[in-house]
Amino acid sequence: MQRNHYHISHHASQRMAQRNLSPGDVELVLRYGRVEYRTGAAFYFLARRDIPEGLERQLERLIGTTLVTDGEELLTVYRNRKALRMIRHKRKQRARLTNLATDISPLIPNMQAMR
């Protein structure tokens, strides 16, 4: 089994301290949690059903822990037992301003012609 190692951002280390999570807890969520790829990031979420038999008592406090990474860096950490539902409703990719401008350009009349 491959273990993921991430650089922990300053923001993520602050959130880990606020939520009483150690780097060992982060490793457990990375190892046992499920991953969803949305909005250009990877969301690791630990649900009750992801915990192996025999480890329920040790990992129960981590249920609902969500880690957000960009591939190399741990961006933030939060806890929400219903987060997986919200993560799955996110778009797959971020909307880019350049794509948005080209999509709506036919809807905007030519300002030069109006003068």
C-alpha positions as CSV (number, residue, x, y, z in Angstrom):
1,M,0.0,0.0,0.0
2,Q,1.4,3.4,-1.0
3,R,1.4,6.0,1.7
4,N,0.9,9.6,0.6
5,H,3.1,12.3,2.1
6,Y,2.1,15.9,1.8
7,H,3.6,19.1,2.8
8,I,1.3,20.7,5.4
9,S,0.5,24.3,4.7
10,H,0.5,27.0,7.4
11,H,-3.3,27.2,7.1
12,A,-3.7,23.4,7.5
13,S,-1.4,23.3,10.5
14,Q,-3.5,26.0,12.2
15,R,-6.7,24.0,11.4
16,M,-5.1,20.8,12.7
17,A,-4.3,22.5,16.0
18,Q,-7.8,24.0,16.3
19,R,-9.4,20.6,15.6
20,N,-7.0,18.6,17.8
21,L,-5.6,16.5,15.0
22,S,-2.0,15.2,14.9
23,P,0.1,14.3,11.9
24,G,-0.6,10.7,12.8
25,D,-4.3,11.3,12.6
26,V,-3.8,12.8,9.1
27,E,-2.0,9.7,8.0
28,L,-4.8,7.5,9.3
29,V,-7.4,9.5,7.3
30,L,-5.1,9.3,4.2
31,R,-4.7,5.5,4.7
32,Y,-8.3,4.5,5.4
33,G,-10.4,7.4,4.0
34,R,-12.0,7.5,0.6
35,V,-10.9,10.0,-1.9
36,E,-13.1,12.2,-4.2
37,Y,-11.6,14.4,-6.9
38,R,-13.5,17.7,-7.3
39,T,-12.7,21.3,-8.2
40,G,-9.1,20.4,-8.9
41,A,-8.4,19.1,-5.4
42,A,-8.5,15.7,-3.7
43,F,-10.8,15.4,-0.7
44,Y,-10.0,12.5,1.7
45,F,-13.0,11.7,3.9
46,L,-13.2,9.1,6.7
47,A,-16.6,7.6,7.0
48,R,-17.7,5.0,9.6
49,R,-17.9,2.3,6.9
50,D,-14.2,3.0,5.9
51,I,-12.9,2.0,9.3
52,P,-11.5,-1.6,9.3
53,E,-12.9,-4.1,11.9
54,G,-11.1,-4.0,15.1
55,L,-10.1,-0.3,14.9
56,E,-13.6,1.2,15.5
57,R,-12.7,2.4,19.0
58,Q,-9.4,4.0,18.1
59,L,-10.7,5.8,15.0
60,E,-14.2,6.7,16.0
61,R,-13.2,10.3,16.9
62,L,-11.9,10.8,13.3
63,I,-15.2,10.0,11.6
64,G,-16.1,13.0,9.4
65,T,-12.6,14.3,9.2
66,T,-11.9,15.7,5.7
67,L,-8.5,16.6,4.3
68,V,-8.2,18.8,1.2
69,T,-5.0,18.4,-0.9
70,D,-3.9,19.8,-4.2
71,G,-1.6,16.8,-5.0
72,E,1.5,18.0,-3.1
73,E,0.2,20.0,-0.2
74,L,-2.4,19.6,2.5
75,L,-4.5,22.7,2.1
76,T,-7.0,22.5,4.9
77,V,-8.6,20.1,7.4
78,Y,-12.1,20.1,8.8
79,R,-14.7,17.8,10.4
80,N,-18.2,17.4,9.1
81,R,-19.9,14.0,9.2
82,K,-22.1,15.0,6.2
83,A,-19.2,16.4,4.1
84,L,-19.1,13.6,1.6
85,R,-22.5,14.5,0.4
86,M,-21.5,18.2,-0.1
87,I,-18.2,17.1,-1.8
88,R,-20.0,14.9,-4.3
89,H,-22.2,17.9,-5.3
90,K,-19.2,20.0,-6.2
91,R,-18.3,20.5,-9.8
92,K,-15.5,18.3,-11.2
93,Q,-13.3,21.3,-12.3
94,R,-13.2,25.0,-11.3
95,A,-14.9,27.3,-13.7
96,R,-12.2,29.4,-15.4
97,L,-12.7,33.0,-16.1
98,T,-11.4,32.7,-19.6
99,N,-13.9,29.9,-20.4
100,L,-16.7,31.9,-18.8
101,A,-15.8,35.0,-21.0
102,T,-15.9,32.9,-24.2
103,D,-19.2,31.3,-23.1
104,I,-21.1,34.5,-22.6
105,S,-19.4,36.6,-25.3
106,P,-22.2,35.9,-27.9
107,L,-24.8,37.2,-25.3
108,I,-23.1,40.6,-24.9
109,P,-23.7,43.0,-27.8
110,N,-20.8,44.7,-29.4
111,M,-20.3,47.9,-27.5
112,Q,-18.7,49.6,-30.5
113,A,-21.8,49.1,-32.7
114,M,-24.0,50.6,-30.0
115,R,-22.2,54.0,-30.1
